[in-house]
Amino acid sequence: MVPVVLPMQQPVDQPSANPGYSHACYWDNRYSSKPTTFDWFFTYGAIGGVLCSCLPKDLPCLHVGCGNSTLQDGMSKDGFLSVTNVDISPVVIDQLRLHPTHGNAYDVVDCRDMQDKYSDGSFGGVLDKGTLDAVLCCKGGHADVVKYCKEVSRILAPRGIFLLISLGTPKARAKFLDAGMASWSIEVLLLPKPSGFYQTEAMITGRQPSRDPESRAGVDRKDAPVRMHGPFSMAEASGLIGEDPDVTAKFDPNDYFFAYVCRKQGSAKEKQPEQQQACQPEQA
Ligand SMILES: C[S@@+](CC[C@H](N)C(=O)[O-])C[C@H]1O[C@@H](n2cnc3c(N)ncnc32)[C@H](O)[C@@H]1O
């Protein structure tokens, strides 16, 4: 199966972009009609290195709005010991359960309210690729995203990491991350959009990539590892892409997706989730 990269249809900072994006029935229809692997923004081949360097492999991780992306298989192969993949769509979770991979669990969950599912501090990492963006597209999206970020903050252990891969710029995402999460340190990575994204975008809008051909050269193949820029602080990243009138922009925000590496504050003394053990091969 060949994974593909698809752009969201419109800038998803506009809540009206697709009112169906946070309804289970919209995604159920979509996953029923296309039950194949599909990736938004990047495949695991492109961003596996980012995941491995940012998320703890030996602590439980929650992958929110997993869809049928290549991330769950890639993380399993790269040694993540316990990943719970969740989605609002029962259809896609049933599809994933038919072919479970090592270290992965699957569950139907609405990220806006995970109280009944997960207790406080139960994960060392939370991963989101495109899910916060999708929730934001819907009516009431702003309030829903704040609820979601508060839930992420609650279920993460002290010093846990929320890795958010998004098309929203630092200015557009800071308001949710700040409102939903108390005392975080946030770093930003700029991830050049893959060429497949440009081809689709060019067909829809006629827009061609503008700057940074050096970074793009590395992602002409969908699976080639991204050559990211950063890490930057939120303020630095905002300046670099022209969101700060006092700083000369270096990068065109239209050429990038963004990874937000959000670390919850906390002391080493606070309770951590249980470390996962790698399975030992059975003795003959
Ligand atoms: C843009 S897709 C991204 C899918 C996958 N993460 C990827 O990168 O290919 C958004 C996903 O979020 C899921 N989703 C939407 N609203 C959700 C919610 N409130 N709670 C959990 N998952 C949700 C959808 O079913 C869909 O699979």
The ligand as an SDF file (V2000), in Angstrom:
LIG
                    3D

 27 29  0  0  0  0  0  0  0  0999 V2000
   -6.6220   15.0090    9.7440 C   0  0  0  0  0  0  0  0  0  0  0  0
   -6.9210   13.3840   10.2760 S   0  0  0  0  0  0  0  0  0  0  0  0
   -5.3000   12.8710   10.7920 C   0  0  0  0  0  0  0  0  0  0  0  0
   -5.1490   11.3810   10.8080 C   0  0  0  0  0  0  0  0  0  0  0  0
   -3.7270   10.8830   11.1550 C   0  0  0  0  0  0  0  0  0  0  0  0
   -3.2870   11.4190   12.4350 N   0  0  0  0  0  0  0  0  0  0  0  0
   -2.7310   11.2600   10.0890 C   0  0  0  0  0  0  0  0  0  0  0  0
   -1.8310   12.0480   10.3580 O   0  0  0  0  0  0  0  0  0  0  0  0
   -2.8190   10.7410    8.9750 O   0  0  0  0  0  0  0  0  0  0  0  0
   -7.7370   13.6920   11.8260 C   0  0  0  0  0  0  0  0  0  0  0  0
   -8.0730   12.4380   12.6280 C   0  0  0  0  0  0  0  0  0  0  0  0
   -8.6000   12.8490   13.8830 O   0  0  0  0  0  0  0  0  0  0  0  0
   -9.7150   12.0560   14.1990 C   0  0  0  0  0  0  0  0  0  0  0  0
  -10.5620   12.9000   15.0730 N   0  0  0  0  0  0  0  0  0  0  0  0
  -11.3270   13.9520   14.7400 C   0  0  0  0  0  0  0  0  0  0  0  0
  -11.9250   14.4690   15.8180 N   0  0  0  0  0  0  0  0  0  0  0  0
  -11.5120   13.7160   16.8810 C   0  0  0  0  0  0  0  0  0  0  0  0
  -11.7900   13.7360   18.2730 C   0  0  0  0  0  0  0  0  0  0  0  0
  -12.6160   14.6630   18.7980 N   0  0  0  0  0  0  0  0  0  0  0  0
  -11.2090   12.8180   19.0660 N   0  0  0  0  0  0  0  0  0  0  0  0
  -10.3830   11.8690   18.5390 C   0  0  0  0  0  0  0  0  0  0  0  0
  -10.0860   11.7830   17.2220 N   0  0  0  0  0  0  0  0  0  0  0  0
  -10.6470   12.7040   16.4100 C   0  0  0  0  0  0  0  0  0  0  0  0
  -10.3560   11.7160   12.8640 C   0  0  0  0  0  0  0  0  0  0  0  0
  -11.1670   10.5620   12.9130 O   0  0  0  0  0  0  0  0  0  0  0  0
   -9.1130   11.5410   11.9980 C   0  0  0  0  0  0  0  0  0  0  0  0
   -8.6610   10.2080   12.0020 O   0  0  0  0  0  0  0  0  0  0  0  0
  1  2  1  0
  2  3  1  0
  2 10  1  0
  3  4  1  0
  4  5  1  0
  5  6  1  0
  5  7  1  0
  7  8  2  0
  7  9  1  0
 10 11  1  0
 11 12  1  0
 11 26  1  0
 12 13  1  0
 13 14  1  0
 13 24  1  0
 14 15  1  0
 14 23  1  0
 15 16  2  0
 16 17  1  0
 17 18  1  0
 17 23  2  0
 18 19  1  0
 18 20  2  0
 20 21  1  0
 21 22  2  0
 22 23  1  0
 24 25  1  0
 24 26  1  0
 26 27  1  0
M  CHG  2   2   1   9  -1
M  END
$$$$
